[in-house]
Amino acid sequence: VLVATHKNQVVGFIDFHRDPTHNTLRGLYVHPDFIGKKVGIKLWQAGQDFLDSNLPTELEVASYNQRAIDF
């Protein structure tokens, strides 16, 4: 789990898991006041060091969550 902070306040987090056959993005949350400020992208980029780049990364999103689909 990686956590994003701003002025000592948590503004987002991302939760990754590594399996022998794949990586999984298990959760991503950005505080509503920080949506659109690249917090999610920065968390994703920081997590790349943890993930195995030779394996696929899986994630699931709700079909109605267009913001998550776009991300």
C-alpha positions as CSV (number, residue, x, y, z in Angstrom):
1,V,0.0,0.0,0.0
2,L,1.3,3.4,-0.9
3,V,-0.2,6.6,0.7
4,A,-0.3,10.1,-0.7
5,T,-0.3,13.0,1.7
6,H,-0.6,16.7,1.5
7,K,0.3,18.9,4.5
8,N,0.3,15.8,6.7
9,Q,-3.2,14.7,5.6
10,V,-3.9,11.5,3.7
11,V,-5.3,12.4,0.3
12,G,-5.1,9.0,-1.4
13,F,-3.8,5.5,-1.4
14,I,-3.2,2.6,-3.8
15,D,-3.1,-1.1,-2.9
16,F,-1.1,-3.5,-5.0
17,H,-0.6,-7.3,-4.6
18,R,1.9,-9.5,-6.4
19,D,1.2,-13.1,-7.2
20,P,3.5,-15.5,-9.1
21,T,1.4,-15.1,-12.3
22,H,0.2,-11.6,-12.2
23,N,0.0,-8.2,-10.4
24,T,-3.3,-7.0,-9.0
25,L,-4.4,-3.4,-8.4
26,R,-6.7,-4.0,-5.5
27,G,-7.7,-0.5,-4.7
28,L,-7.2,3.2,-5.5
29,Y,-8.7,6.1,-3.6
30,V,-8.2,9.8,-4.0
31,H,-10.0,12.3,-1.7
32,P,-12.6,14.2,-3.7
33,D,-10.8,17.5,-3.1
34,F,-7.7,16.1,-4.9
35,I,-9.4,14.4,-7.9
36,G,-7.9,15.8,-11.1
37,K,-4.7,16.9,-9.5
38,K,-2.7,13.8,-10.6
39,V,-2.6,12.1,-7.2
40,G,-3.8,8.8,-8.7
41,I,-1.3,9.0,-11.5
42,K,1.5,9.7,-9.1
43,L,0.5,6.8,-6.9
44,W,0.3,4.5,-10.0
45,Q,3.7,5.6,-11.2
46,A,5.3,5.1,-7.7
47,G,3.8,1.6,-7.6
48,Q,5.5,0.5,-10.8
49,D,8.7,-0.1,-8.8
50,F,6.8,-2.7,-6.7
51,L,5.1,-4.5,-9.6
52,D,6.8,-7.2,-11.7
53,S,6.9,-5.6,-15.1
54,N,7.1,-9.0,-16.8
55,L,3.6,-9.9,-15.6
56,P,0.2,-8.5,-16.4
57,T,-1.6,-6.3,-14.0
58,E,-5.2,-7.1,-13.3
59,L,-7.9,-4.8,-11.9
60,E,-11.6,-4.7,-11.7
61,V,-13.9,-1.7,-11.8
62,A,-17.6,-1.3,-11.6
63,S,-19.1,-0.9,-15.1
64,Y,-20.8,2.4,-14.1
65,N,-17.5,3.9,-12.7
66,Q,-16.4,5.8,-15.9
67,R,-13.7,7.7,-14.0
68,A,-12.0,4.4,-13.0
69,I,-12.4,3.0,-16.5
70,D,-10.8,6.1,-18.0
71,F,-7.9,5.9,-15.5
